[in-house]
Amino acid sequence: MITSAEMAELERLSEQRGIPTLRLMETAGAALADIIVERFRPRKVLVVCYHGNNGGDGFVAARMLQHHVKVRIAFLGRVEKLRGEALLNYERLDPRLLVSFPSVRLEDRA
């Protein structure tokens, strides 16, 4: 396991070497979707996402999974807090895949 500071440094170094963070996110999300389909062979999947790049990875995974299974996305954060690649991948989602859980916002529990 690596820290978020170490991951930020790896992403910075990847960018320096010509590998955009968006490509890293797309690759991670696609790999996750492949593993889910191959290992578990589900018929339905609920992808739970929050802010940050992990949420962006989840958005990509959900987008890829929709070609294989019935998928829904529970975004427990706030859209206005999404940034960069995570926001871009949120905007790429089919809005019909999003399910709402307004009483389960993580910010409201702090």
Secondary structure by P-SEA (a helix, b strand, c coil): cccaaaaaaaaaaaaaacccaaaaaaaaaaaaaaaaaaaccccbbbbbbbccaaaaaaaaaaaaaccccbbbbbbcccccccccaaaaaaaacccccccccccccccccc
